Amino acid sequence: MNHPLLLVLVFHNHQPVGNFDGVFEQAYQDSYLPFLDVFERYDQLQIALHTSGSLMEWLDANHPEYVDRLAGLVATGRIEIVGGAYFEPILAMIPSRDRIGQITTYTEWLQQRLGATIRGMWVPERVWEQSMASDLVRANISYTILDDFHFKNAGLNEDQLHGYYVTEDDANVLNVLPGSEPMRYMIPFQNPEDSINHLRHVAEHHPGAVVVFGDDGEKFGTWPGTKEHVYDRGWLSQFFDALTANNDWLKVTTPSEAIDSVPPLGKLYIPEGSYREMTEWALPAAKINEYEDVHHDLENQGQWHRIAPFVRGGFWRNFKVKYPETNEMYSRMQMVSRRLQEVVSKGGGGELIDQARLELYRGQCNCAYWHGAFGGTYLPHLRNAIYNHLIAADNLLDQAEGRGWQADQRPWVELDADDYNLDGRPEIRLANNRLLSLIAPAEGGQIYELDVKTICHNLLATLSRRPEAYHRKVLQGPSCGEGNVSSIHDRVVFKQEGLNQRLGYDSWQRNSLIDHFYPADVAPADVVSGQAAEQGDFVHGAYEAKLRRSEGRMQLQLVREGNVAGHSLHVTKGVTLNADEAVLEIAYLFENLPQDFHIRFAPEFNFAGLPSGADDRYFRDSEGNSLGQLGHQLDLHDTTNLGLVDQWLGIDAGLTFDRPTSVWTYPVETVSQSEGGFELVHQSVAVVPHWHLTPDANGCWSVTIRLAVDTQLAEQRMNEAATVASV
């Protein structure tokens, strides 16, 4: 006992903003509650616990008795609470002011509710960049935990990781503890004795060593198969029994006690990175497959261990390149953060500003901004939640300025240009008190965001179908393993049959006003599959933008000279918005059309967050009659009106046309991976009106489309809820 091995167990519990209430509850019943029930029986053990703010708020609202139990264990020294950024953002993704704000705000909450002294923090997804050390120290954090992978990237070997190091940035010094990857893979998937044997080996060779386990608490009951393994078959009790039985040479302690007990091993600067799997997922799909093949080949040759310390995978920030939709979400978050900062710098404050700040912080929750073994950005409800909170923050700032969508606020309309999606090219913001649209002239003049302010919903929170590295497993077909419970990183599970037949890829983002030109006899099936032959160069072609402003009315005019089927066409596309109207007026004018032109013009619209598979989400005709659920494929002819209704959201998005049109509709579905396995996910509803371009005597053709968003049902519910609340 003169030099016991110090084992630091850090459990990280998290559920993302926007996850379903039932998922929170199931995780509580399967993981958080039974874990605490078992742990409380072992008086000699101490652990550290990090719970994300999104989960902690839910627990405090739905199971305050659990939070009270945590507070009791904090008071007796059994649990050290590890702080963090309130709503679990990737720190590298958010501005420095928001990093410090998220951390300090959550520290205050934990101090007030749990009576906890916060010395350390959990770095979400262990995404690290060295400059972040200064912000952590400025937020009164003295230590954090990263994976041993980070330290190996800095040049250390396994024998140099049995302790902790200090690092610094701009003279701000931070303690950094390396989490053990061997322990991360053993717990809870291998027998407890395997962990004990590993720790005994470390203790024999490194007297007084510190070994840190830091990983997801959901591994203990929520991950597939772990509830039976950890609790029903008693793995956790056996593990704690083994720790207790070996307390003559093994001391289970907290991060703060370990830091106070032994000096650092030295000083280290840590390269940017994350845990190993995350760096792999950040690579382009083809590179992931190439990496896996090389890994497999070298491992078979017995050479992988020689090169592994020098292999680092990709850079987390490139998820915003791999998935442009996440870049749009990120850019929108930055817009809100900058706007809030501008208001504060001008002396703005008060309750509305404080609420806006919290909504911004919720909109920075990391899970929807990336994708790996977890659903992440492929899960529509997570993307919708991010936009919901970002739009809510914007609404609160509008309200603080007296120009919200509510009846007592003044109506307005604005039109401006800036590099809103941070790609080096100007985008257009067309907004009023009810709608906000962002349009990319350089990318086909497409609308890539359409916010409905009354319900805080982005109708264009879409996702395109694209190749993923794991699709080759889908093409190989179902397989399943038996025996010991496995990590989700190793599982191959098919949640539906025939997924290999549902793979399809898009060559454009699923935005709106995507200007397709197809052969006159194009097959609808080819349009649905994305295989229809484009006859024009307008989908990605750059338009010239002209901004036209008048009192109460703003118009973006987009002009382009392009090529369709070998002919030069002059196209003018106008998007108009009036103050206090939830209506976009879209007008197309084609000039220089040949008289014998045999081309079908098909401007594509996409609508996100309107799920399929429910009778209260349906297409309607001009009389309000249902044309079927939103997941249905329609092939309509000679219509001037089509609506998409979501009664749960309380929205009716209606398209009207000033000349009769045919319309195709179809669901956009992705084959994606989550912790539960491979699954088909509904991403958006594509609505494609289409016309044969028949020119008039002057070689012209035109059409006007009105997109009207009716949220009267949602507003009625809000008013009823407000009336009940005031009674």
N, C-alpha and C positions, 0 to 999 in steps of 0.2 A: 504493500500500500504506500511505500515511500514515493514511488513514481507510477501511479496507476495510469492506465490509458483513459483519456477523457473522451467519451462518446457524446457528441452533441446531436440530438435528434430534433430536426426542425420540420414541422408539417405545415404545408401550404394548402389552405382550403379556399376554393374560388368557384363562383358561378358568375357568368358574364351578365352584364346589363342586357336586359331584353330576353333572357332565357325564360322559358315557360315556368309558371308558378309550380306546376306539377313536377318539373325537373328539380327545382329547388327542394321541394318537399321530399321527393324520392331520395335525393342525395343526403338530406338530413336524416331520414330514417335508415338509410343503408350504410352511411359512412360516419357522419359527424356525431350523431347521438350514440350509436353503439361503441364507437371508439372511446368517447368520453366515459361511457359506462365501464368499459374494461380498464381504462387508465386509472380511474379514481381508486381502484382496489389496490394499486401498487404504490404505497406511501413512500417507498424509498426512491422512486424514480422522479426525475424532473425532465420536462421537455420544453421546447419552444414552439409557439403556434403563431402562424400568420393567417389571418382571415381577411380576404379582400373586403373593401367597403361595401361593394354591391351585395355580397353575401351577408355581411354583418348587419346591414340595415334590414335585410329580409329576416334574418334570425331574430333581431330585436323586435320586429313588428309581429312575427308569427310564432316565435318560441322564445319569449323573453326569459323563461325559466332556464333555458340552456345558457343564455348570456349571463344570467345571475350565477350559474355554476362556474362559468369561466372566471367571473370576478372573484368568487370564493377561492378558486385554485390560484389565482394571481396573488391574493392576499396572503396565502400560506406559503408562497414561494414555489409551488409545484409547477407552475407554468410561467414562462417568460413570454410576454406578448411581443411579437416582432411587427413593427409598423410597416408602412409602405405608402405608395401613392394611392390615394383614396379609392379610385375606381379602376385600378389595375391597368394603367396605360403603359405602352412601351415607352420608356423614358426618352429614348432616342428620337421618338416621333413627335414629341410635344415641345413647345418653347420652354426655355429655362424658367420663366416666370410661373408657368403652369406646373412644372416639376416641383418647384419649391412650394407652390400653393397647395398642390394635391397632398404632398407629404405632411406639411404642417397642419393642414385642415384635418387630416385623418388622425394625426398624433393627438390633437386636441380632443377629438371624439373619443378615442381610446382611453385617454386619461380621465375624461369625465365619466364615461360609462363603466369602465372596468377598473379604474384606479391604477392603471398600469403606468410604469415608468418606461418610456420608449427610448431605447438606445440604438437599436438596429432596424433595418428594413429589408424587406424582400424586393428584389429587383424583378419586375414582371418578365417572365419567360427568360430570365437571366440574360437579356439583351444588354450588352455593356459597350459603352464607349468611354474612353478614359476621362474626357472632359466632364463627364457627369459627376465625377467625384467631388468637384467643387460645389455643385448644387446640393448633393447629399449632405455635405458638411454644413453648408449654409442653412439647411433645414434641420440642423441639430441631430444628425445621424452620425454615429461613431463607428458602426460596422455594417457590413452587408455580406451576403453569401452568394458565391458564384460557383459554377461547376469546375471540377478539376480540369476539364477540357480547356477552360480559359487559361489556366496556369500552365498547362502543357504547351499551349500556343505561345506563351511567353518564354518557352525554352526549358521549363522544369521537367524533371522526370518523376515517376511515381514515388520514389523514396524521399522526394523533397516536398511532399504534400501532406505530411502528418503534423500539421500545425496551422498557423495563419501568418499572413503577411500584412505589411502596411503599404499603401500606395498613396500618391498625392497628385494634386493638380493645382497649379497656381498657389502653392504653399498650403493647400488644404489637405490635411492628412486623414486617411480613412483606413480602418482595419478591414481586411477582406479574408473571409474564410472559404477554403475550397471544399465544395461538396464532393463526396466520393462517388464516382461512377460505378465501381464494383458494388458498393452498398446499394446504390440506386437500382441496380438490376437484380440484386439478391432479395431485396425487401419489396414486397412480401412474397416473391415468386418462388424462392427456394426455401428449404428447411431452415428454421432458426439456427440450427447448429452450424450451418454453412457460414452464416454471418459471424457467429462466435469464433469459429476456426479462423476466419479471415482476420478478425480483430486480434485474436491471440497471436497470430503470425506477426502483425504490425507491432504489438506490444513487446514481443520478444526481440525484435530488431530495432525498435525505436522507443526506448523507455520514456514515459511521460508524454507520449504522442497525443495529438488531438485529431480525432477522426469525426468528420461531419457528414451526416446524412441529411439532405434537404430535398424534399420532393412532394408531389401532390398527395393531399389527404384523400383524394378520391380513389387512389389506388387501394384504399382500405374499405371496400364495399361498393363503390359506384361503378368502377370499371367492370366490364363483363366478366362474370365468373368469380369476382373477388369477394362478394358478400358471403357466399357459401364457404369459400376457402379461408377467409380471415376470421369469420365469426362462427359459422356453423361447425366447421372442422377445427376451430380453435387456434388458428395460426397466431393471432395477436397475443392471446394469453400465453401460448408456448414461448413466444419471443420475449415477452416481458418476464416470464419465469426464468428463461435462460439468462437474461441480463441480471436479474436479481441473484441468481445462483452463482454468478461469477463476479460478485462485487468485491472480492478480495483483490482483484487486479484490474477491474473494469468499473469506472465510475461514469454513470449517466448524468449529464449536467446540462447547463444552458450556455448559449453563446457568451453572454456577459460574464458568467463565472469562469469560463475557459479563458477568456481574454484577460480577466483579472488575475488568473492563477499562473499563467505562463507567458513569457515574453514572445514577441513575434519572431518568426524565423529569419526575417530580413525585410528588405524593401523590394518592391516589384512594380513594374508598369505593365499593365495588362492590355493586350491588343483587343480591338473591337471583336465581338463575337457573341455567341449564345451557347446553349447546350448543343451537343454534336448533331442531333437529329434536326434541330431547327436550321442549322447552317446548311444541311443537305437540302431541306425543303425549300430554302430560299433560292436554290439554283433553278435555271430553266429546266423544263421537263426532260428534254433530250439529254441535258448534262447530268441530271439525276440518274437516268438509266445508264449513261456511260460510266459514271462514278460507281454505281452498283456493280457493273460488269467488271471493272478494273479491280474493285475491292474483292469480288468473288474470285477472280483469277489469281490475284496475288496471295489471297488467303490459302487457296489450294496449293500454291507453290511454297507456302510457309514463309512468305516475304512481307506480308502486310504489316507485321509488327514493326518492321524496319522503317517503313515510310509513313505509318499512321501519325506519328508526332508532328509531321510536317504538312499534313492534309487538313485544310481548314474550311472547305466548302464555300458557301456564298455569304453575302452581306445582307443582313436583315432588311435594310432599307430598300433593297431591290424587289421585295414583295410588291412595292408600289409600281414597279415596272412590269413584273410578271403578271399582275392583276391590275390593269389600268383603272378598274372600278374602285379599287381601294385607294388609288391615288386621288380619284375624284372625291371620295369621302374624306381623306386626309386633307385635301386642299380646302374643302368646305369647312372642316374643323379649324384650319388655320385662319380662314376668313372670319369666323366667329370670334376666335381668340384675339385677333388684331382689333376687331371692332370693339370688343369689351375693353381692351387695354386703352384704346383711344378715348372711350367714354370715361374711364377711371382717371386717365391723365388730365382730362379737362375738369376734374372735380366731381364726377358722377359717383353716386353712392346710394345707399339705402337698401331696402328690402328687395326691390326688383332687381337691382344689380347683383346682390348676393345670391338670389335665386338663379339669375342668368349664369353666374359663375359655376354654381353646382351643376346646372344643366350642361354647360360646356364640359365640365370634368366627367360627367357621365358619358358624354359623347366621345370621350377619348379612351373608353374601355377597349383593350387591345384585341379581343378575340375575333372581331369581325374584319380586322385589317390584315389577316394572313391566313394561310392554310397549310396543313401538314397531315398528320394522322387524325387531327380533329377537324370537325366540319368547318369551323371558322367562317371565312368570307362566303363559303358556299351556302350558308344557312340564311335564308331570307329574313327570318325573324330577328337575327342579330344585326344585319345591315339596317333593317327598318328601325330597330331601336336606336342605333347610332344617329340616324337622321332625325328621328323623333326628338331626341334630346338637343341636337344642334339647332333644329328649327325652333324648338321651344325656347332656347336661349336667345335666338334672334328675335322671336316674338316678344320676349320680355324686354329686350333692348328697344324694340319699336314702341312698346307700351310705355316705357320710361320717357320716351320722346313724344308721347301723346299721339301716336299714329299707328296703333295696332289695328287688328281686323275687327275688333269689337265695335258695336254700334255707336258707342259714345266717343270713339276715336276718329280723328280726321282722315279722310281718304287721301290717297296719293298714288303717284305712278312715277317710276324712275327708269332711266336707260343710260347705261355707261359701259365703258370698255376697260379691261385690265387683264393682266395675266392671272386669271382666277384659278386655273388648274396647274399653274407653275410649270409650264412646258416651254416657256420662252416665246409664246405667241399669244396675242390678245384674244380673250373671250368676251362675250357680251352678257351683261346682267340686265334682264328686263323684269321689273318687279313692281308690284303694287301692294296694297295692304292685304291682299288675299292670296296672291300667287307670287312665286319667284321662279324664273326660268334662267338657266345658264346655257348658252349657245356657243358652239365652237365653229366660227367661220372657216378656219383652216382645216377642219376635219369634216368636210361635206356639209357645213352649215347645220349640223345636227344639234338638237336639243339633248343635253346629257344630264340635266337635272330639272325637275319640275316639282316644286314644293307647294303643297296645299296647306296653307298656314293654319286654317281653322282646325285641322286634325293633325297637324305636325307630321305630315306624311309626304315623302318623296315618291312620286309616281314613277320615277325613273331610277330607283335603286335596284337596277337589273344586274345580271351577270351573263356573260357570253359563254357559249360552249367552246371549250379549248382542250387541246391534248394535255393529259397529265401523265406523269411517269408511271403511276399505278394502273393506268389503263391497260398496260400489257398483261397485268394480272387478271383484269376483267376479261380480256380476250382469251386467256388461257382457260377460263371457266372456273366453276366453284371447286373449292377444296376445303377441308376442315381438319383440324387436329384434335387429338384426344389425349387424355392424361392430365398432366399438371396444368394448372392455370398459367396462362402466358401473358406477357406484356402486350398492351394494345399495339405496340410497334411491330409485333410479330404476327398478329392475327390476320387471317384472310377469311372474311365472312361475307357472304352475299345475302343481303336482306330481301332481295327479290330475284326472281328467275328472269332469264333472257336479257340481262343488262348488256351483254356483249352485242346485242342487236340494237341497243338504244344509243350507242355512241355516235355522236355527230359533232361537227366542229363548224364554228362561224369564222368568217374572215373579216368581220366588222363587230364593233361593240353594239349591244342591243339598246340603242338609244331611240330617239324619235326624229322624224323628218330625215330618214335615210333614203336617199333618192336612187331607187333601183330603176333600171331600164332593161326589160326582159324581151325575148322574142314574143311575137304575138301569140304563138301557140305553146307557150311555156306550160309545163305540167305543174299543177299545184303541189304535187308530191316533191318535186325538185325544189320548189320554193321553201317548203317546210324543212327539208333536209339541209338547206343551205347550198345545194348543188346547182341551182339554176344559173345559167350562163349570163353574166352581166354583159350588156351591150354598150354600156356607157362608162365614163370615167368620173362619175359624180359622187359615188359613195364616199370616197376619201378625198375627193378633189377640193381644193381651197376656193372659197367664195370671197369676193370683196364685200366688205361691210360698210353700210352707210347708216348713220343714226339720224332719225328724224323725230324731232320733239315738237309737241304743241301742248297747249293747256289741257291737262286731263287725258292726254292720249300720246302714246309713244309707239314708234315703229322702227323695227330693224329691217332694213332692206339689204338682201344678199343678192349679189350679181355674179354670174359666172358664164364664161364662154368655154364650152366643153365639147366633147366628142361623143356621139351616139351612133353606133353602127356605121361609122365612116363619115358621118355628117357633122358639121359644126353647128351646135345649137347655142342660142343665147337664152339663158334661164335667169329669171328674176323670182326670188322667193322672199315674200314679206311676212313678218311676224309682228302683229299689232296687239297692244294691251291698253285698255282704258282703266282709269282710276276706279276702284271699288267694284270691279267686275272680275269674276273668276272665269274669264273666257279668253282664250288665245284665238285670234283670227289669223289664219294662215292662207296666203294667196300665192299661187304659182302662175307665172306667165312664160310661155315658151314662144320664141321667135325663130325665124329661119327654118321652119319645118318644111321638108319636101312634101309635095302633094301625094306621093305614093309611099308614105312612111308607114311601115308595118312594125311598130314597136309598142309595147305595153309599158306605160309609166306606172310605177308602184311605190309610192312613198310609205315607208314602213314606220309604224308607231309601236311602241312597247309600253306596257303598263305593269308595274311591279307592285308587290304587296297585296295583290288581289288573288288569293289562292284559288286553286281548282279543287274539285271534289266535294263541293258543298252546294246544296240547293239554294242557299241564300246569297251565293255569289254567282251571277248569271249574266248572260247577254240579254239585251232587250231590244225590241223594235220601237218604232216611233209611237206606238200605242201603249207601250209599257209591258207588252207581252214577253214572257220569257222565251228565249231561243236556245236555252240549254246552259249548263254549267260552263264556267269560264275555261275549263280544261278542254272543251269540245273544239273540234275543227269545224269551221263553217265555210261554206262556199256560197255566198249570197250574190244575187244579181238585181240590178235596177233598184237599188235602195238609195235613199238620201239621208238615212239616220241609223245609227247603231250606238247603243249604250252599253256600258259595263257597270254593273251594280254590285256593290259589296255592302249588304245590309248590316254586317257586323261592324264594319268601319263607319257606316253611315254615309257612303259616298256613291254618287252616280256620275261617271265620266262619260259624257255624250259627244259623239262625233256627228256633225251634220255637213252635208255636201250640197253645193249649189247646182250640181249637175249629177244625174243618176250615176251610180258606180256599182261595180262588183267589188266584193270584199272577201278576202281570205282571213281566217283567224286560226291560230294554232298555239298550243302551249310550247314554251321554250323550257326544255328540261335537261338537266345535266346528270351525268353519272359521276358521283363524287364519293369521297371517302370520309368517314367519321369514325369515332371510337367504337361505334356499334357495327361497322362494316361498310361495304359498298352499297349505295342506294341511289335511287332516282329521285331528284329534287326538282320541284317546279320553281322556276326562276321568274318568268314573266309571261304575259299574254301578248303575243304579236297580233297586231291588227294591220292588214295590208289592203287598203283600197287600191283599185287598179283600173286604168282606162286605156283603150286604144287611142293613141294620139292621132286624131283626125284634124288636120289644120283647116282654118277658114281660108277665105280667098287670099288673105295677106300672109299666109304661112304662120298663123298664130293659133295658140290654144291656151285656155286658162281655166282654172278652177279655184274656188275658195272653200276652205274647210274651217269649220268652227269647232274648237275643242272646249266644251263647257264643263266645268267641274261643280257639281251641286252637292253641298254638304248640309243641306237643311235638316236631314234626319239626325246627323251628328250634333248639330247646333241645338236642335230641340232637346236632345238628351242632356247636353251640357246645361241648358237652362233649367231643365227639370231637376238635375242633380244639385244645381246651385240653390234652387228653391228649397229643396229638402234640407240641404246643409244649413240654410239660414233659419230654419224653423227651430 
